Amino acid sequence: MIGAIDKRLLDWAEWRMGSVQGVAGCNGVMAAIIAGKGVVVRSTATEIYVADAVLDTDQAVMKLEEDLKRVVELQYLECDLSAEQRARKARVSRKTYYRRLGTAHQHVLFFLQPKAAVKANPVRDGLLAKRRVGVSVVRVEC
C-alpha cells in the first residue's frame, strides 16, 4: 500500500460517510452535486483544500474497475469488519484482497497525477484499452 494514498482514502471515506464538511458546506459528493444543481464549484481557499483533495480522490475511485472499487469501499467504508470478513465479502482470499487493494492504490495514484506528468506510453495505453468483456471501459486522458 502507498501511505499517502491510504491517508487520502481515509479522508475520502470520512467525507463520503458524511462526518466531514465537504464542498459548498455539504456532506458527501451527492449532497454537493445536489446543492450546486449539478455543478460542483471547486474551492480556491486553502482552509477548504481538503474538499478539493477529497473530490479528486472520489473521482479517481470512481474510475477504478468494479473489483478494485469494491475492495477500496470495503477497506475504507466498512471499517468495522475484520480483514477476513472483508475478503470474504469481496469473495476472494485475503492475499488476493490485499493484492487488489495495492493495485487500487497504484491506480488512484495514477489518476491523481496531473495530466502534464503522465507521458504517452503505448504499452500502458494498449493495456488500458484492453478491458475484460462485460466491464465498461474508462477512457484515461493523458
RODO-2510 file (C-alpha; in nm, 4 decimals, decimal comma):
residues 142
     n   res          X          Y          Z
     1     m     0,0000     0,0000     0,0000
     2     i     0,1013     0,3591    -0,0581
     3     g     0,0961     0,5682     0,2615
     4     a    -0,0064     0,8987     0,1009
     5     i    -0,2893     0,7292    -0,0910
     6     d    -0,4006     0,5491     0,2255
     7     k    -0,4300     0,8871     0,4016
     8     r    -0,6248     1,0375     0,1097
     9     l    -0,8594     0,7399     0,1005
    10     l    -0,9176     0,7676     0,4766
    11     d    -1,0097     1,1356     0,4302
    12     w    -1,2293     1,0381     0,1345
    13     a    -1,4064     0,7735     0,3441
    14     e    -1,4793     1,0204     0,6264
    15     w    -1,6153     1,2695     0,3766
    16     r    -1,8136     1,0042     0,1914
    17     m    -1,9720     0,8859     0,5151
    18     g    -2,0701     1,2439     0,5911
    19     s    -1,8633     1,3110     0,9024
    20     v    -1,6558     1,5926     0,7474
    21     q    -1,7891     1,9108     0,5874
    22     g    -1,7330     1,8921     0,2139
    23     v    -1,7704     2,1084    -0,0936
    24     a    -2,0104     2,4016    -0,0616
    25     g    -2,0676     2,3179     0,3048
    26     c    -2,2354     1,9883     0,2148
    27     n    -2,1663     1,6380     0,3355
    28     g    -2,0718     1,3907     0,0655
    29     v    -2,0379     1,4072    -0,3087
    30     m    -2,4070     1,3690    -0,3928
    31     a    -2,5034     1,6435    -0,1483
    32     a    -2,2507     1,8764    -0,3110
    33     i    -2,3836     1,7989    -0,6593
    34     i    -2,7439     1,8485    -0,5489
    35     a    -2,6616     2,1734    -0,3688
    36     g    -2,4830     2,3025    -0,6790
    37     k    -2,7670     2,1910    -0,9093
    38     g    -2,5336     1,9579    -1,0954
    39     v    -2,2284     2,1823    -1,0815
    40     v    -1,9571     2,1360    -0,8210
    41     v    -1,7541     2,4526    -0,7778
    42     r    -1,4047     2,3719    -0,6567
    43     s    -1,2685     2,5905    -0,3818
    44     t    -0,9570     2,8040    -0,4012
    45     a    -0,9295     2,8833    -0,0317
    46     t    -0,6517     2,6949     0,1472
    47     e    -0,8652     2,6218     0,4521
    48     i    -1,1039     2,4233     0,2304
    49     y    -0,8229     2,2449     0,0433
    50     v    -0,9259     1,9114     0,1922
    51     a    -1,2509     1,9265    -0,0038
    52     d    -1,0570     1,9595    -0,3314
    53     a    -0,8317     1,6673    -0,2422
    54     v    -1,1315     1,4580    -0,1414
    55     l    -1,3191     1,5416    -0,4608
    56     d    -1,0131     1,4456    -0,6682
    57     t    -0,9830     1,1207    -0,4726
    58     d    -1,3525     1,0461    -0,5198
    59     q    -1,3217     1,0944    -0,8949
    60     a    -1,0168     0,8647    -0,9004
    61     v    -1,2023     0,5945    -0,7042
    62     m    -1,4990     0,6168    -0,9412
    63     k    -1,2637     0,5467    -1,2349
    64     l    -1,1482     0,2165    -1,0847
    65     e    -1,2646    -0,1180    -1,2227
    66     e    -1,5519    -0,2660    -1,0226
    67     d    -1,3433    -0,5299    -0,8414
    68     l    -1,0869    -0,2704    -0,7314
    69     k    -1,3557    -0,0185    -0,6354
    70     r    -1,5282    -0,2871    -0,4257
    71     v    -1,2067    -0,3586    -0,2324
    72     v    -1,1493     0,0148    -0,1696
    73     e    -1,5065     0,0576    -0,0452
    74     l    -1,4767    -0,2452     0,1820
    75     q    -1,1414    -0,1318     0,3222
    76     y    -1,2313     0,2298     0,3902
    77     l    -1,6106     0,2405     0,4288
    78     e    -1,6661    -0,0803     0,6262
    79     c    -1,4038    -0,0353     0,8968
    80     d    -1,5941    -0,2425     1,1498
    81     l    -1,5232    -0,5648     0,9563
    82     s    -1,2120    -0,7737     1,0110
    83     a    -0,9703    -0,8386     0,7248
    84     e    -1,1097    -1,1909     0,6893
    85     q    -1,4678    -1,0624     0,6723
    86     r    -1,3775    -0,8010     0,4098
    87     a    -1,2010    -1,0612     0,1955
    88     r    -1,4972    -1,2966     0,2303
    89     k    -1,7377    -1,0168     0,1351
    90     a    -1,5246    -0,9453    -0,1730
    91     r    -1,5366    -1,3207    -0,2464
    92     v    -1,1593    -1,3544    -0,2666
    93     s    -0,8808    -1,4857    -0,0480
    94     r    -0,7154    -1,2497     0,1985
    95     k    -0,3990    -1,2488    -0,0143
    96     t    -0,5955    -1,1532    -0,3281
    97     y    -0,7851    -0,8888    -0,1315
    98     y    -0,4622    -0,7133    -0,0294
    99     r    -0,3138    -0,7541    -0,3775
   100     r    -0,6214    -0,5813    -0,5232
   101     l    -0,6009    -0,3108    -0,2585
   102     g    -0,2387    -0,2439    -0,3543
   103     t    -0,3337    -0,2319    -0,7224
   104     a    -0,6170     0,0086    -0,6409
   105     h    -0,3710     0,2345    -0,4573
   106     q    -0,1460     0,2403    -0,7646
   107     h    -0,4390     0,3230    -0,9941
   108     v    -0,5635     0,6009    -0,7652
   109     l    -0,2115     0,7458    -0,7583
   110     f    -0,2025     0,7334    -1,1390
   111     f    -0,5434     0,9026    -1,1704
   112     l    -0,4392     1,1775    -0,9263
   113     q    -0,1297     1,2738    -1,1257
   114     p    -0,1523     1,5982    -1,3200
   115     k    -0,2089     1,5407    -1,6913
   116     a     0,1267     1,7023    -1,7754
   117     a     0,3092     1,4454    -1,5565
   118     v     0,1580     1,1491    -1,7421
   119     k     0,3502     1,0876    -2,0632
   120     a     0,2188     0,8845    -2,3528
   121     n     0,3067     0,5180    -2,3129
   122     p     0,1915     0,2844    -2,5907
   123     v     0,2200    -0,0287    -2,3737
   124     r     0,0158     0,1204    -2,0863
   125     d    -0,2359     0,2761    -2,3248
   126     g    -0,2797    -0,0583    -2,5015
   127     l    -0,3350    -0,2384    -2,1718
   128     l    -0,5865     0,0216    -2,0595
   129     a    -0,7738    -0,0191    -2,3882
   130     k    -0,7982    -0,3985    -2,3453
   131     r    -1,0559    -0,4460    -2,0729
   132     r    -1,2293    -0,7651    -1,9784
   133     v    -1,5509    -0,8417    -2,1609
   134     g    -1,8545    -0,7149    -1,9744
   135     v    -1,6693    -0,4389    -1,7880
   136     s    -1,7247    -0,0828    -1,9015
   137     v    -1,4157     0,0866    -2,0352
   138     v    -1,2996     0,4068    -1,8677
   139     r    -1,1063     0,6314    -2,1037
   140     v    -0,7961     0,7807    -1,9463
   141     e    -0,6942     1,1105    -2,0976
   142     c    -0,3209     1,1744    -2,0980
***
